[in-house]
Amino acid sequence: MEKEIKTWTFQGRQAGPRLLALGAIHGNEKCGTEAISRLIVELEAGIVTLDAGTLICAPICNPAAYAAHTRFVDENLNRIIRRHAPATGIEQPYANQVTTLIDNCDILLDLHSYSAGIKPFLFLDREDDAHRAYATALDIPYWVTGWNDAYAKAGELNDGDTVSYAHSQDKLAILVECGIHTDPAGGNVGYNSLRAALAHFKMAAASSTVYAQKPLISRLSQIIAKQRNGEFTQPWQHLDNVKKGDVIARYADGEEVLAPHDGVVILPDAKAKTGNEWIYFGRNES
Ligand SMILES: [Zn+2]
């Protein structure tokens, strides 16, 4: 088993920012690995040229989970991104390395995939002009925002992720969900957003078509944690539309979970364990 995260660093001909691309923070999310690996090959072969800045590539951030085709082995790496001393178990040494990588970059692009739904989206966790411009450049059709506000009321459920850590160090950082884990197109989504990021920061030429469509932005409004045994009323997919009062889920004792307003469901997890996030609601912004 790999104890070290392998990295590739490319130096542009001119000065510029340091952009860090992360893949497989969750071991079963291979779109980022594909996207970043393709770019590594193209840079090494001279098909793509880095004009400015420094690109640091870490295509497999959880090598143990990646090899086992699983999300994580001991701990969810995207909840423990901080310095661990001593670092124990499988993931804490990786967390230390990711922390160092983030410390040494200016810009982070973290590529993931998800389990129920096919729509590529990004998390806009900071809404300042620089982050909006970065998000716009990535050409991802769906954005989810309001995450931090919603979680501020929900304790520390969402602490220790790559983007929160990067933001705590005043870096520009965005996480892209390239689609469902099994979608072979996910690698392309990741690759295009990586190339778009390099173009946005004037590090390399733009790659191909940019759709430049207006993104649909859904603002997180409510987090539903699963309180006891229960089931969804249908196999909800990320960004499915709902109307206020729709019955979303039913507990074994009959209590219903209703949509609190017209909007969308976000990241439904039919297999959530009691006490964990089950489903979220969001309001669409125009
Ligand atoms: Zn992930």
Residues whose N, C-alpha, C, O or C-beta is under 5 A from the ligand:
A	BS01	ZN	H26 E29 H112 S113
